[in-house]
C-alpha cells in the first residue's frame, strides 16, 4: 500500500504537498488560536509539516496518517529535526478508514478529500474523530474563475466542472453539511507556483539520474508539456484554501 511512484517523484523535494507556502501554514496555525496540548489528527498528512511545525510553534501533539512510505519517512526526519518527535507520531495506513481511538481537538484533512469520496464524505469521516466543539480544517480546491471549456477543466485536474465548486458555493456546501466556517486561509498564485513549479526541478533531476527507468517516458512528456499547461489553466482558474469548520 503506497502512492504511485510518479507522485512521489514529482513531490520528492516538497515538505508541503499542497499549494501552501510555509508562511501560509504558519498563518493557519495562528488563525486557529492553537493552545498548548491541542490534540490533532491529520489524515493524509504527507511529510508531516503541519504537525511538526505546529508542535514546535504552538506545543500541540498529534498523529498523522498517510499511505506514502516516502513521505512518512520524511515526516519522521522532520520531527527529529525540529525536536518534536516526542509530541507527534506518524502511522502508515489508509487514511480513508482511520478514526482516532479517542476524540481529538482538531481533525484535519488538508488537500486530500478523495479519502472520503469528496468533501461531504471527508467531513463525515473527520467528525468521527473530533470532540464536540472541536475544529475540522479541510483543504480543498475551488474555481477561482469559471473554466471556459472542458479542456480547461481537464487541465485543472477535474473530470467535470462539477468536481469543484466556486468559492461561495463551497462555503455554502459546508453550511449545508451542518458546519460553520469559522476561519479560512486561501492560497495565492505564489503558493501554486511553489507547489507545482517546484515539481519540475524534481522531475528533471530524477530524469537525469534515471534515463532508463520505465517511467522515464511518462515523466519526460509531463515535464515537456506541463509548465505551459499549468500557467495557461491551473494557475489562472483554480483556487485552493483551508477552511476551518465547527459543528452547528
N, C-alpha and C positions, 0 to 999 in steps of 0.2 A: 504494500500500500504506500504509494508515493505520488508526487506530482509528476507530470510528463517532463522528460529531460529538457525539452525546448524551453519550458517555462523557467526552469532553474538556470539554464544557460543565460537567458535574457536578463534575469534579475540577480545574477551571482554577485554583482557589485552593490546591490541595494541593501540598506538597513530598513527602509520603509517601503513596503510593497504596494504603495498607493500614491496618487498624485498630491501628497502632502510633503511639505518641507519640514525640516527639523523645527523650524520656528512655528509652523502651523501646529505640529504635535504638541509643542510646549504651550502654545496659546490655548489649545483644547484642554490640557491638563489644568491650567489656571482657571479657565472659564468654568470648569466643573466644580471648582472650590473643594478640591480633594483634601480630606482630613487625614492626618497620620493614622495608619492602621486600617484605612479603607480596604476592603477585600474585593478583589477583582477577578472575574473570569473573562478571558479574552479568547473567543473562538475564532479559528483560522488566524492565529497570531503572527504568522510569518516568522520573521527573525527577532521578534520579541522586543522591538524598540519601544513600543508603548509601555509595556510593563517595566522594562529595565529603567527607562528614563524617568517614569513617574515614581518608581520606587526610590530612585536617587533624589528626585526633586521634592517629592511630597510624602515620602515614607509609607507608601501603600504596600500591600502584599498581594500576591495573587498567583494564578495559574494560567498558562497559555496552552492551547491545544492546536496542533497543526498536523497536516498529513505529510509535509515535506521534511524528510530527514536532514537535508542540507540546510534548510532554514532553521530547524531546531538546533542543529549543531552551532550555527552562528549565534542563535539566541543564548545558548549556554555560555559561549565565549564572551558575549556582550555583558551578560550578568556578572561574570567574573571580573571583567574589565572595569565595570562601574562599582564593584564591591557590594552587589545586592543579591548575590547568589543564595544568601540565607533567607531572603524575603520573597523571591519569585522562583517558580518552577515551571517546567515545560513537559508536556505529555505528547507523545507521538500517537495520533489516532484520528479517526474520522470525526471532525467537529460536528457534523450533522446529527450525531446521536449522543452528544456529550451533554450531560446535566450535572451540575455541581452537587457533590454529596451533601452539602449544607448551603443554605441560601447565602448569597453574596450581596455586597452593597452595590456593585456595578457589574453588569454583564454586557459585554461588548462583542460586536461583530463589525469590524471596520473594513468594508470593502469586499465582502465575500458572502453576500446574501444568497448566493447559489446554494449554500449549505442547507437552507430551509426552503429551497424552491422559489425564492423571491422574498420580497420584503415581509409580506404577511406571515409566511411560514417561519421566517427567521425571528420575527417578533414573538411568535408563539413559542419557539424553541428557547429564546433567551428568558422569557418570563417564567419558565420552569426553574430557573436558577437564581433569580433575583428576589431579594426580600421585599416585602411591602414598603413602598416609599423609595425603593432603590431606583437607580438610573440605568437606562439602556442606550448607550451610544451606538449608532448604526451608521456606517459609511456606505454611501450609495451614489451612483451616477444619476444625472438628470439632464434633460435637454436644455442647454444654455441658449440655443437658438433652434428654431424649427428646422429639421433637416429637409432639404429641398426635394430629395428623391431617394429611392431605395438604395442607390449606390452609396450615398452619404450615410444612410442608416447602417449598412453593412460595414462600411469603413470605420464606424464608431463602435464596432463590436456587438451590434444588435442584430437579431434576425428579423425584427419588425419594429416599426415606430413605437408600438405599444409596450415594448420591452422596458423602456424608460419613460418617466413622466417629466413634464415641465416642473420647475421648482414649486410654483403654487399648488400644482396637482399633487406633488409628492408630500408636501406638508399637510394638505388636506387628507391624503390617504392615511397618514399616521393618526390623525384625528378620528377617521372612520374606524380604525382598529381599536380605538378606546384609549389612546395615549396623547398626552400633551407634549408638544415640542417646547422644551424649556431652555435649550441652547442650540447653537449651530456654529460651526466654523467651516467656511467654504474655501475650497482650493481655488487658486487663480492659474493663469496660463504659465506662470513660472513653475508652479507646482507640477503641472502637467509636463513641462519640459524636463524637470529633474527626474520625473518618473519614467517617461517614455524615451527621451533623448539619451538618458544615461544607459539605456539598454543597448544602444547602437555600439558603443565602445566595448561593452562586454561581449556582444556577438562578434564584433570584428576580431578582438583578441582571441576568442575561442576558435574562430575560423583559421586564424594564423597558426594556432597550435594544434589544430585537429583537421587538416585538409582532407584526410581520407575517411573521416567519420561518416556513418550512414545518414546523419542529419545535416551534413555539410551543404548539400544542395538546397535543402529547405531553408536553412539559416542564411545562405548567401542570397537567395531570392528575397527573403524578408528584409535583409539589410539594403538590398538594391532598390526595392520599391517602397519600403516602409516610411522613410523620412518624408518624402513628398506627400504620401497619402496622409500621414499624421498632420502635417501643417495645413493641408487643404481641408481636412474634415474634422478629425477628433479634436484638435486644438481649438477649432472655431465653434463647433456645435455642441460639444459635450462638456457639461459641468460635473462637479463632484463635491461632496461635502460630508461632514459627520454631523448627525442630528441626535441630540440627547433627548430622550423621552422619559416621562414619568406617567405611571398609570393613573387614569382619572378615577 
